[in-house]
């Protein structure tokens, strides 16, 4: 439903069941502007408030977002769509407790890689089961990888068999996570 349809609807703009959510289904991703396109528009205080609210609750309805930031539903809808189109909002998903989901072992793995091989290595790391974060970093190592596996045996297999089999990986160091906590955005 477009913002105009929402404003003109007989029920005062209340979206029909299943519509008017601030976010698409969990796990979907947004498409950003093509590379070389226009730069993203600057964000004002209302945009920042919308982002903070959606980070705390990605399932918030358009109505609740609009009420919270003191704009019309049509304005909130248009702003969220613009944030998605500009690539500011990259997608929506669920925050998972990895231990309860059967992946009780977590580790950060540092990798030293062959110079200029980042893109190749990154593509191979994306294919690893349990990989949840990959970063090219500066310092004593080149890549920081966060993985979640069912147990230590699976972690050992991933490091010794999968990672060290990548030709561009020169060395690895595994840092076992004893306890972790995701920082929740303030809503």
NUPALO-613143 format. One line per 8 residues: their letters; for each residue x, y, z of N, C-alpha, C. Coordinates in Angstrom, 2 decimals, padded with zeros to 5 digits. Example, Ala and Ser with C-alpha at 12.3 -4.5 7.8 and 13.67 -1.06 7.14 Angstrom:
# residues 2
as	013.19:-005.69:007.80:012.30:-004.50:007.80:013.20:-003.30:007.80 ~ 012.85:-002.25:007.08:013.67:-001.06:007.14:012.90:000.03:007.87
END
This chain:
# residues 187
xxxxxxxx	000.86:-001.17:000.00:000.00:000.00:000.00:000.90:001.23:000.00 ~ 000.66:002.14:-000.92:001.48:003.34:-001.01:001.10:004.31:000.10 ~ 001.97:005.27:000.40:001.62:006.26:001.42:000.33:007.00:001.08 ~ 000.13:007.29:-000.22:-001.07:008.00:-000.62:-002.31:007.15:-000.35 ~ -002.23:005.85:-000.67:-003.36:004.95:-000.42:-003.64:004.86:001.07 ~ -002.59:004.84:001.88:-002.78:004.76:003.32:-003.53:005.99:003.82 ~ -003.14:007.18:003.33:-003.75:008.41:003.79:-005.20:008.53:003.32 ~ -005.52:007.98:002.13:-006.86:008.09:001.56:-007.79:006.95:001.93
xxxxxxxx	-007.31:005.96:002.65:-008.16:004.79:002.94:-009.25:005.15:003.92 ~ -010.43:004.49:003.81:-011.56:004.83:004.66:-011.33:004.54:006.14 ~ -010.39:003.68:006.47:-010.16:003.36:007.89:-009.10:004.25:008.51 ~ -008.89:005.43:007.92:-007.98:006.39:008.51:-006.51:006.07:008.26 ~ -006.25:005.22:007.28:-004.87:004.90:006.95:-004.33:003.67:007.62 ~ -005.18:002.99:008.40:-004.71:001.76:009.03:-004.45:000.75:007.94 ~ -003.26:000.19:007.88:-002.95:-000.75:006.81:-003.73:-002.04:006.98 ~ -004.08:-002.69:005.86:-004.74:-003.98:005.96:-003.84:-004.98:006.67
xxxxxxxx	-004.43:-006.04:007.16:-003.67:-007.07:007.85:-002.51:-007.54:006.98 ~ -001.32:-007.61:007.58:-000.15:-008.08:006.85:000.57:-006.96:006.11 ~ 000.00:-005.76:006.03:000.68:-004.66:005.38:000.99:-003.58:006.40 ~ 001.78:-002.61:005.97:002.05:-001.47:006.82:003.08:-001.74:007.88 ~ 003.78:-002.83:007.77:004.86:-003.09:008.71:006.05:-002.26:008.28 ~ 006.86:-001.89:009.23:008.04:-001.10:008.92:009.11:-001.94:008.26 ~ 009.00:-003.25:008.36:010.06:-004.11:007.85:009.48:-005.22:007.00 ~ 010.21:-005.67:005.97:009.80:-006.86:005.25:010.01:-008.11:006.11
xxxxxxxx	009.69:-009.27:005.58:009.85:-010.51:006.34:011.27:-010.64:006.85 ~ 011.41:-011.30:007.99:012.74:-011.53:008.57:013.61:-012.26:007.57 ~ 014.87:-011.86:007.53:015.83:-012.52:006.66:015.92:-011.92:005.27 ~ 015.00:-010.99:004.91:015.09:-010.38:003.60:016.10:-009.26:003.65 ~ 016.61:-008.90:002.49:017.59:-007.83:002.44:017.10:-006.74:001.52 ~ 017.58:-005.55:001.76:017.22:-004.41:000.94:018.26:-004.22:-000.14 ~ 017.85:-003.63:-001.24:018.80:-003.31:-002.29:019.17:-001.85:-002.16 ~ 020.44:-001.57:-002.31:020.90:-000.19:-002.19:021.04:000.41:-003.57
xxxxxxxx	021.30:001.69:-003.60:021.50:002.37:-004.87:022.69:001.75:-005.58 ~ 022.64:001.72:-006.90:023.76:001.13:-007.63:025.04:001.91:-007.39 ~ 026.16:001.18:-007.44:027.45:001.84:-007.26:027.63:002.89:-008.33 ~ 028.20:004.02:-007.96:028.39:005.10:-008.90:027.14:005.96:-009.02 ~ 026.04:005.58:-008.33:024.81:006.35:-008.35:024.92:007.56:-007.45 ~ 023.79:008.15:-007.18:023.76:009.32:-006.32:024.20:008.95:-004.91 ~ 024.86:009.88:-004.22:025.23:009.60:-002.83:023.97:009.58:-001.97 ~ 024.01:008.87:-000.85:022.83:008.85:000.03:022.50:010.25:000.53
xxxxxxxx	021.21:010.47:000.69:020.77:011.77:001.22:021.14:011.85:002.69 ~ 021.39:013.05:003.19:021.73:013.19:004.61:020.54:012.80:005.49 ~ 020.84:012.28:006.67:019.79:011.87:007.60:019.53:012.99:008.60 ~ 018.25:013.28:008.82:017.90:014.27:009.82:017.56:013.57:011.14 ~ 017.16:014.33:012.13:016.89:013.77:013.46:015.75:012.75:013.42 ~ 014.74:012.98:012.58:013.62:012.03:012.47:014.11:010.71:011.88 ~ 014.93:010.78:010.83:015.50:009.56:010.25:016.30:008.79:011.30 ~ 017.10:009.50:012.08:017.90:008.86:013.12:017.01:008.18:014.16
xxxxxxxx	015.91:008.85:014.53:014.97:008.26:015.49:014.32:007.01:014.92 ~ 013.96:007.06:013.64:013.37:005.89:012.98:014.36:004.73:012.97 ~ 015.60:005.01:012.64:016.63:003.95:012.63:016.79:003.34:014.02 ~ 016.86:004.17:015.03:017.01:003.67:016.40:015.83:002.80:016.78 ~ 014.63:003.23:016.42:013.42:002.48:016.75:013.40:001.13:016.03 ~ 013.75:001.12:014.74:013.73:-000.13:013.98:014.85:-001.07:014.40 ~ 015.97:-000.54:014.89:017.02:-001.41:015.40:016.55:-002.12:016.66 ~ 015.78:-001.43:017.47:015.26:-002.04:018.69:014.12:-003.00:018.38
xxxxxxxx	013.30:-002.68:017.37:012.16:-003.53:017.01:011.91:-003.41:015.51 ~ 012.54:-004.29:014.74:012.40:-004.29:013.30:011.01:-004.65:012.82 ~ 010.15:-005.10:013.73:008.79:-005.46:013.36:007.79:-004.37:013.71 ~ 008.27:-003.20:014.11:007.38:-002.11:014.48:006.49:-001.73:013.30 ~ 005.22:-001.44:013.58:004.30:-001.04:012.52:004.57:000.39:012.08 ~ 004.14:000.71:010.88:004.27:002.08:010.38:003.57:003.03:011.35 ~ 002.39:002.63:011.83:001.63:003.48:012.75:002.43:003.79:014.00 ~ 003.05:002.77:014.62:003.80:003.02:015.85:005.04:003.86:015.59
xxxxxxxx	005.70:003.64:014.45:006.86:004.45:014.10:006.43:005.91:013.94 ~ 005.35:006.13:013.20:004.86:007.49:012.95:004.50:008.19:014.26 ~ 003.80:007.49:015.14:003.41:008.09:016.42:004.63:008.44:017.26 ~ 005.60:007.55:017.27:006.78:007.74:018.13:007.64:008.91:017.67 ~ 007.72:009.12:016.34:008.58:010.21:015.84:007.77:011.44:015.45 ~ 006.45:011.39:015.69:005.57:012.54:015.50:005.49:013.01:014.05 ~ 005.27:012.05:013.13:005.01:012.37:011.73:003.80:011.56:011.29 ~ 003.27:011.88:010.11:002.13:011.12:009.58:002.60:009.73:009.17
xxxxxxxx	001.64:008.82:009.04:001.99:007.47:008.59:002.60:007.51:007.19 ~ 002.04:008.35:006.33:002.56:008.46:004.96:004.01:008.94:004.98 ~ 004.32:009.89:005.85:005.69:010.40:005.95:006.62:009.31:006.49 ~ 006.19:008.59:007.52:007.02:007.51:008.08:007.26:006.44:007.02 ~ 006.23:006.07:006.29:006.35:005.05:005.24:007.36:005.49:004.18 ~ 007.23:006.76:003.73:008.14:007.27:002.71:009.58:007.32:003.22 ~ 009.77:007.72:004.48:011.12:007.79:005.04:011.75:006.41:005.14 ~ 010.99:005.42:005.59:011.53:004.06:005.70:011.89:003.53:004.32
xxxxxxxx	011.02:003.75:003.35:011.33:003.31:001.98:012.59:003.98:001.45 ~ 012.75:005.27:001.74:013.95:005.99:001.28:015.20:005.42:001.96 ~ 015.11:005.11:003.26:016.25:004.53:003.97:016.63:003.18:003.40 ~ 015.63:002.41:002.97:015.90:001.11:002.34:016.52:001.32:000.95 ~ 015.89:002.20:000.15:016.39:002.45:-001.21:017.81:003.01:-001.21 ~ 018.13:003.85:-000.22:019.47:004.44:-000.13:020.50:003.48:000.43 ~ 020.05:002.30:000.89:020.99:001.33:001.43:021.37:001.59:002.88 ~ 020.72:002.55:003.53:020.99:002.81:004.95:020.48:001.61:005.76
xxxxxxxx	019.27:001.18:005.45:018.74:-000.05:006.03:019.05:-001.15:005.04 ~ 019.89:-002.09:005.44:020.35:-003.15:004.54:019.47:-004.38:004.60 ~ 018.65:-004.50:005.61:017.78:-005.66:005.73:017.23:-005.77:007.13 ~ 016.42:-006.77:007.34:015.77:-007.00:008.62:015.93:-008.47:008.95 ~ 016.10:-008.78:010.22:016.26:-010.18:010.60:016.06:-010.38:012.09 ~ 016.19:-011.61:012.49:016.02:-011.97:013.90:017.37:-012.01:014.60 ~ 017.39:-011.63:015.88:018.59:-011.79:016.70:018.48:-013.17:017.34 ~ 019.47:-014.01:017.11:019.42:-015.41:017.49:020.32:-015.69:018.68
xxxxxxxx	019.83:-016.49:019.61:020.66:-017.02:020.69:021.30:-018.28:020.11 ~ 022.57:-018.19:019.75:023.23:-019.29:019.03:023.28:-020.57:019.86 ~ 023.47:-020.44:021.15:023.53:-021.63:022.00:022.19:-022.37:021.98 ~ 021.10:-021.63:022.13:019.77:-022.26:022.10:019.42:-022.80:020.72 ~ 020.05:-022.25:019.70:019.81:-022.70:018.33:020.72:-023.87:017.95 ~ 021.45:-024.43:018.92:022.27:-025.60:018.65:023.69:-025.31:018.21 ~ 024.12:-024.07:018.34:025.50:-023.69:018.00:026.16:-023.10:019.24 ~ 026.47:-023.97:020.21:026.96:-023.55:021.51:028.42:-023.16:021.57
xxxxxxxx	029.17:-023.38:020.51:030.58:-023.00:020.50:030.78:-021.83:019.55 ~ 031.34:-020.76:020.07:031.63:-019.59:019.25:033.12:-019.28:019.34 ~ 033.65:-018.75:018.26:035.08:-018.40:018.25:035.33:-017.27:017.27 ~ 036.29:-016.43:017.64:036.84:-015.47:016.70:038.10:-016.11:016.15 ~ 038.25:-016.06:014.86:039.44:-016.65:014.22:040.14:-015.54:013.46 ~ 041.42:-015.35:013.76:042.21:-014.37:013.03:042.94:-015.10:011.92 ~ 043.05:-014.44:010.78:043.72:-015.03:009.63:044.75:-014.06:009.06 ~ 045.90:-014.59:008.73:046.87:-013.86:007.91:046.70:-014.42:006.50
xxxxxxxx	046.57:-013.52:005.53:046.31:-013.97:004.16:047.34:-013.39:003.20 ~ 047.42:-013.99:002.03:048.31:-013.51:000.97:047.87:-012.10:000.59 ~ 048.85:-011.22:000.39:048.55:-009.84:000.03:047.68:-009.79:-001.22 ~ 046.72:-008.90:-001.23:045.79:-008.68:-002.34:044.86:-009.86:-002.62 ~ 044.63:-010.71:-001.64:043.73:-011.85:-001.86:042.40:-011.72:-001.10 ~ 042.14:-010.54:-000.55:040.95:-010.34:000.29:039.66:-010.77:-000.40 ~ 039.43:-010.33:-001.61:038.16:-010.64:-002.27:037.98:-012.15:-002.48 ~ 039.03:-012.81:-002.85:038.97:-014.26:-003.04:038.71:-014.97:-001.72
xxxxxxxx	039.45:-014.58:-000.69:039.28:-015.20:000.64:037.88:-014.92:001.18 ~ 037.42:-013.68:001.04:036.09:-013.32:001.54:035.01:-014.21:000.93 ~ 035.09:-014.45:-000.35:034.08:-015.30:-001.00:034.11:-016.72:-000.45 ~ 035.29:-017.24:-000.16:035.40:-018.59:000.40:034.92:-018.63:001.86 ~ 035.18:-017.57:002.62:034.74:-017.52:004.01:033.22:-017.42:004.11 ~ 032.61:-016.74:003.16:031.14:-016.63:003.14:030.47:-018.00:003.04 ~ 031.16:-018.95:002.46:030.60:-020.30:002.25:030.74:-021.21:003.47 ~ 031.50:-020.76:004.48:031.73:-021.60:005.65:030.47:-021.74:006.50
xxxxxxxx	030.17:-022.94:006.95:029.01:-023.11:007.83:029.28:-022.42:009.17 ~ 028.32:-021.63:009.62:028.45:-020.97:010.92:029.16:-019.63:010.90 ~ 029.70:-019.22:009.75:030.36:-017.91:009.68:029.29:-016.83:009.83 ~ 029.52:-015.88:010.77:028.50:-014.85:010.96:029.03:-013.44:010.80 ~ 030.34:-013.26:010.81:030.91:-011.92:010.61:032.31:-012.07:010.05 ~ 032.60:-011.30:009.02:033.92:-011.30:008.38:034.36:-009.85:008.26 ~ 035.60:-009.55:008.68:036.10:-008.19:008.58:037.55:-008.19:008.13 ~ 037.87:-007.31:007.20:039.25:-007.04:006.82:039.74:-005.97:007.79
xxxxxxxx	040.83:-006.24:008.49:041.30:-005.35:009.54:042.77:-005.02:009.36 ~ 043.22:-004.02:010.07:044.64:-003.68:010.08:045.25:-004.15:011.39 ~ 046.53:-004.44:011.38:047.19:-004.87:012.61:048.03:-006.11:012.37 ~ 048.12:-006.96:013.40:048.97:-008.15:013.33:048.39:-009.26:012.46 ~ 047.11:-009.17:012.13:046.48:-010.14:011.24:045.61:-009.37:010.25 ~ 045.09:-010.06:009.25:044.39:-009.40:008.15:042.87:-009.52:008.22 ~ 042.40:-010.65:008.70:040.96:-010.93:008.69:040.53:-011.40:010.08 ~ 039.35:-010.94:010.49:038.73:-011.39:011.73:037.42:-012.07:011.34
xxxxxxxx	037.27:-013.31:011.75:036.11:-014.12:011.40:035.43:-014.60:012.67 ~ 034.11:-014.41:012.75:033.33:-014.92:013.87:032.53:-016.11:013.37 ~ 032.66:-017.24:014.08:031.91:-018.44:013.71:031.15:-019.00:014.91 ~ 030.05:-019.68:014.61:029.25:-020.38:015.61:029.11:-021.82:015.12 ~ 029.52:-022.78:015.93:029.45:-024.19:015.56:028.74:-024.97:016.65 ~ 028.27:-026.18:016.33:027.56:-026.97:017.35:028.43:-027.32:018.56 ~ 029.73:-027.59:018.31:030.60:-028.01:019.41:032.06:-027.80:019.02 ~ 032.97:-028.14:019.94:034.41:-027.96:019.68:034.91:-028.84:018.54
xxxxxxxx	034.35:-030.02:018.40:034.76:-030.91:017.31:034.46:-030.26:015.95 ~ 033.28:-029.67:015.82:032.92:-029.00:014.56:033.81:-027.77:014.33 ~ 034.15:-027.05:015.40:035.05:-025.91:015.28:036.43:-026.37:014.81 ~ 036.93:-027.43:015.42:038.23:-027.98:015.03:038.23:-028.36:013.55 ~ 037.18:-029.02:013.11:037.05:-029.44:011.70:037.04:-028.22:010.78 ~ 036.32:-027.20:011.17:036.23:-025.98:010.35:037.60:-025.33:010.21 ~ 038.33:-025.22:011.32:039.64:-024.55:011.27:040.68:-025.40:010.55 ~ 040.82:-026.65:010.98:041.91:-027.48:010.44:041.65:-028.01:009.03
xxxxxxxx	040.39:-028.23:008.70:040.10:-028.80:007.39:039.67:-027.75:006.37 ~ 038.77:-026.88:006.77:038.22:-025.93:005.80:039.09:-024.67:005.65 ~ 039.39:-024.00:006.76:040.14:-022.74:006.68:041.57:-022.95:006.20 ~ 042.24:-023.89:006.80:043.65:-024.07:006.44:043.83:-024.72:005.07 ~ 042.75:-025.12:004.45:042.82:-025.65:003.08:042.71:-024.53:002.04 ~ 042.37:-023.33:002.47:042.29:-022.21:001.54:043.71:-021.76:001.22 ~ 044.13:-021.83:-000.04:045.53:-021.55:-000.39:046.02:-020.17:000.03 ~ 045.14:-019.17:000.01:045.55:-017.81:000.34:045.67:-017.55:001.84
xxxxxxxx	045.25:-018.50:002.67:045.35:-018.35:004.12:046.73:-018.83:004.55 ~ 047.51:-017.91:005.12:048.87:-018.24:005.54:048.90:-018.82:006.95 ~ 048.07:-018.28:007.85:048.01:-018.79:009.21:046.69:-018.38:009.86 ~ 046.34:-019.13:010.92:045.12:-018.81:011.67:045.43:-018.85:013.17 ~ 044.61:-018.17:013.92:044.66:-018.25:015.38:043.21:-018.22:015.85 ~ 042.84:-019.17:016.70:041.46:-019.30:017.15:041.32:-018.82:018.60 ~ 040.35:-017.94:018.81:040.06:-017.40:020.14:038.68:-017.90:020.53 ~ 038.62:-018.85:021.45:037.37:-019.44:021.89:036.60:-018.43:022.74
xxxxxxxx	035.32:-018.28:022.48:034.47:-017.36:023.23:033.86:-018.13:024.40 ~ 034.10:-017.65:025.62:033.54:-018.30:026.81:032.13:-017.79:027.11 ~ 031.91:-016.50:026.88:030.60:-015.91:027.13:030.48:-014.71:026.21 ~ 029.27:-014.49:025.69:029.08:-013.35:024.80:027.73:-012.71:025.04 ~ 027.63:-011.46:024.66:026.39:-010.73:024.78:026.30:-009.73:023.64 ~ 025.21:-009.80:022.88:024.97:-008.80:021.85:024.45:-007.55:022.52 ~ 024.99:-006.42:022.16:024.51:-005.16:022.71:023.24:-004.77:021.97 ~ 022.18:-004.60:022.70:020.89:-004.26:022.10:020.80:-002.76:021.94
xxx	020.31:-002.32:020.77:020.13:-000.87:020.58:019.12:-000.34:021.59 ~ 019.36:000.87:022.03:018.44:001.51:022.97:017.22:001.98:022.21 ~ 016.04:001.55:022.60:014.80:001.91:021.90:014.03:002.81:022.67
END
